[in-house]
Protein backbone atom coordinates (compact mmCIF):
# COMPACT_ATOMS: atom_id res chain seq x y z
CA UNK A 1 0.00 0.00 0.00
CA UNK A 2 3.02 2.31 0.05
CA UNK A 3 2.50 3.10 -3.63
CA UNK A 4 -1.13 4.08 -2.97
CA UNK A 5 -0.04 6.33 -0.08
CA UNK A 6 2.56 8.02 -2.26
CA UNK A 7 0.00 8.56 -5.03
CA UNK A 8 -2.52 10.09 -2.59
CA UNK A 9 0.20 12.42 -1.33
CA UNK A 10 1.34 13.48 -4.81
CA UNK A 11 -2.14 14.02 -6.28
CA UNK A 12 -3.30 15.92 -3.19
CA UNK A 13 -0.21 18.15 -3.22
CA UNK A 14 -0.71 18.85 -6.94
CA UNK A 15 -4.32 19.90 -6.29
CA UNK A 16 -3.22 22.29 -3.53
CA UNK A 17 -0.18 23.71 -5.34
CA UNK A 18 -1.52 24.06 -8.88
CA UNK A 19 -5.27 24.75 -8.63
CA UNK A 20 -7.85 26.81 -6.78
CA UNK A 21 -7.92 24.02 -4.19
CA UNK A 22 -4.93 25.70 -2.52
CA UNK A 23 -6.68 29.04 -2.07
CA UNK A 24 -8.15 30.14 1.25
CA UNK A 25 -11.64 28.70 0.63
CA UNK A 26 -10.40 25.92 -1.65
CA UNK A 27 -10.77 22.21 -1.18
CA UNK A 28 -10.24 18.96 -3.03
CA UNK A 29 -11.98 15.62 -2.88
CA UNK A 30 -10.31 12.27 -2.37
CA UNK A 31 -11.99 9.00 -3.26
CA UNK A 32 -10.55 5.53 -2.83
CA UNK A 33 -12.18 2.42 -4.28
CA UNK A 34 -10.86 -1.03 -3.44
CA UNK A 35 -11.68 -4.35 -5.10
CA UNK A 36 -9.82 -7.63 -4.79
CA UNK A 37 -7.98 -6.74 -8.04
CA UNK A 38 -7.57 -2.94 -8.07
CA UNK A 39 -7.09 0.05 -5.79
CA UNK A 40 -8.30 3.25 -7.47
CA UNK A 41 -7.31 6.64 -6.01
CA UNK A 42 -9.05 9.76 -7.35
CA UNK A 43 -8.41 13.40 -6.48
CA UNK A 44 -10.76 16.10 -7.77
CA UNK A 45 -9.54 19.69 -7.57
CA UNK A 46 -11.40 23.02 -7.56
CA UNK A 47 -10.15 24.01 -11.02
CA UNK A 48 -8.80 27.46 -11.68
CA UNK A 49 -6.31 26.39 -14.34
CA UNK A 50 -6.64 26.52 -18.09
CA UNK A 51 -4.90 23.24 -18.76
CA UNK A 52 -5.48 19.72 -17.53
CA UNK A 53 -2.81 17.92 -15.53
CA UNK A 54 -0.36 16.11 -17.80
CA UNK A 55 2.80 14.10 -17.57
CA UNK A 56 5.83 16.27 -18.26
CA UNK A 57 9.23 14.93 -19.22
CA UNK A 58 11.73 16.92 -17.18
CA UNK A 59 15.48 16.52 -16.95
CA UNK A 60 16.99 15.08 -13.78
CA UNK A 61 17.90 18.48 -12.34
CA UNK A 62 14.35 19.88 -12.55
CA UNK A 63 12.87 20.68 -9.14
CA UNK A 64 9.25 20.46 -10.30
CA UNK A 65 7.13 18.76 -12.95
CA UNK A 66 7.90 15.09 -12.38
CA UNK A 67 5.14 14.13 -9.92
CA UNK A 68 2.49 12.94 -12.35
CA UNK A 69 5.16 10.99 -14.22
CA UNK A 70 6.03 9.26 -10.94
CA UNK A 71 2.34 8.49 -10.37
CA UNK A 72 2.15 7.06 -13.88
CA UNK A 73 5.18 4.86 -13.21
CA UNK A 74 3.63 3.44 -10.03
CA UNK A 75 0.10 2.92 -11.34
CA UNK A 76 -0.95 0.60 -14.14
CA UNK A 77 -3.32 3.31 -15.44
CA UNK A 78 -3.76 7.07 -14.91
CA UNK A 79 -6.81 8.90 -16.27
CA UNK A 80 -7.56 12.65 -16.21
CA UNK A 81 -11.17 13.80 -16.48
CA UNK A 82 -12.13 17.44 -17.05
CA UNK A 83 -15.31 18.97 -15.70
CA UNK A 84 -16.83 22.43 -15.43
CA UNK A 85 -15.39 22.79 -11.93
CA UNK A 86 -11.94 21.23 -12.17
CA UNK A 87 -10.11 18.02 -12.94
CA UNK A 88 -10.18 14.53 -11.53
CA UNK A 89 -7.01 12.44 -11.69
CA UNK A 90 -7.54 8.73 -11.09
CA UNK A 91 -4.67 6.31 -10.60
CA UNK A 92 -5.34 2.57 -10.60
CA UNK A 93 -2.98 0.08 -9.00
CA UNK A 94 -3.17 -3.68 -8.91
CA UNK A 95 -4.27 -4.74 -5.43
CA UNK A 96 -2.06 -7.84 -5.25
CA UNK A 97 1.23 -9.06 -6.62
CA UNK A 98 1.35 -9.18 -10.42
CA UNK A 99 3.75 -10.93 -12.75
CA UNK A 100 6.93 -8.90 -12.85
CA UNK A 101 5.55 -6.36 -10.38
CA UNK A 102 5.02 -5.81 -6.71
CA UNK A 103 1.92 -5.18 -4.60
CA UNK A 104 0.86 -1.63 -3.96
C-alpha positions as CSV (number, residue, x, y, z in Angstrom):
1,X,0.0,0.0,0.0
2,X,3.0,2.3,0.0
3,X,2.5,3.1,-3.6
4,X,-1.1,4.1,-3.0
5,X,0.0,6.3,-0.1
6,X,2.6,8.0,-2.3
7,X,0.0,8.6,-5.0
8,X,-2.5,10.1,-2.6
9,X,0.2,12.4,-1.3
10,X,1.3,13.5,-4.8
11,X,-2.1,14.0,-6.3
12,X,-3.3,15.9,-3.2
13,X,-0.2,18.1,-3.2
14,X,-0.7,18.8,-6.9
15,X,-4.3,19.9,-6.3
16,X,-3.2,22.3,-3.5
17,X,-0.2,23.7,-5.3
18,X,-1.5,24.1,-8.9
19,X,-5.3,24.7,-8.6
20,X,-7.8,26.8,-6.8
21,X,-7.9,24.0,-4.2
22,X,-4.9,25.7,-2.5
23,X,-6.7,29.0,-2.1
24,X,-8.2,30.1,1.3
25,X,-11.6,28.7,0.6
26,X,-10.4,25.9,-1.6
27,X,-10.8,22.2,-1.2
28,X,-10.2,19.0,-3.0
29,X,-12.0,15.6,-2.9
30,X,-10.3,12.3,-2.4
31,X,-12.0,9.0,-3.3
32,X,-10.5,5.5,-2.8
33,X,-12.2,2.4,-4.3
34,X,-10.9,-1.0,-3.4
35,X,-11.7,-4.3,-5.1
36,X,-9.8,-7.6,-4.8
37,X,-8.0,-6.7,-8.0
38,X,-7.6,-2.9,-8.1
39,X,-7.1,0.1,-5.8
40,X,-8.3,3.3,-7.5
41,X,-7.3,6.6,-6.0
42,X,-9.1,9.8,-7.4
43,X,-8.4,13.4,-6.5
44,X,-10.8,16.1,-7.8
45,X,-9.5,19.7,-7.6
46,X,-11.4,23.0,-7.6
47,X,-10.1,24.0,-11.0
48,X,-8.8,27.5,-11.7
49,X,-6.3,26.4,-14.3
50,X,-6.6,26.5,-18.1
51,X,-4.9,23.2,-18.8
52,X,-5.5,19.7,-17.5
53,X,-2.8,17.9,-15.5
54,X,-0.4,16.1,-17.8
55,X,2.8,14.1,-17.6
56,X,5.8,16.3,-18.3
57,X,9.2,14.9,-19.2
58,X,11.7,16.9,-17.2
59,X,15.5,16.5,-16.9
60,X,17.0,15.1,-13.8
61,X,17.9,18.5,-12.3
62,X,14.4,19.9,-12.5
63,X,12.9,20.7,-9.1
64,X,9.2,20.5,-10.3
65,X,7.1,18.8,-12.9
66,X,7.9,15.1,-12.4
67,X,5.1,14.1,-9.9
68,X,2.5,12.9,-12.4
69,X,5.2,11.0,-14.2
70,X,6.0,9.3,-10.9
71,X,2.3,8.5,-10.4
72,X,2.2,7.1,-13.9
73,X,5.2,4.9,-13.2
74,X,3.6,3.4,-10.0
75,X,0.1,2.9,-11.3
76,X,-1.0,0.6,-14.1
77,X,-3.3,3.3,-15.4
78,X,-3.8,7.1,-14.9
79,X,-6.8,8.9,-16.3
80,X,-7.6,12.6,-16.2
81,X,-11.2,13.8,-16.5
82,X,-12.1,17.4,-17.0
83,X,-15.3,19.0,-15.7
84,X,-16.8,22.4,-15.4
85,X,-15.4,22.8,-11.9
86,X,-11.9,21.2,-12.2
87,X,-10.1,18.0,-12.9
88,X,-10.2,14.5,-11.5
89,X,-7.0,12.4,-11.7
90,X,-7.5,8.7,-11.1
91,X,-4.7,6.3,-10.6
92,X,-5.3,2.6,-10.6
93,X,-3.0,0.1,-9.0
94,X,-3.2,-3.7,-8.9
95,X,-4.3,-4.7,-5.4
96,X,-2.1,-7.8,-5.2
97,X,1.2,-9.1,-6.6
98,X,1.3,-9.2,-10.4
99,X,3.7,-10.9,-12.7
100,X,6.9,-8.9,-12.8
101,X,5.6,-6.4,-10.4
102,X,5.0,-5.8,-6.7
103,X,1.9,-5.2,-4.6
104,X,0.9,-1.6,-4.0
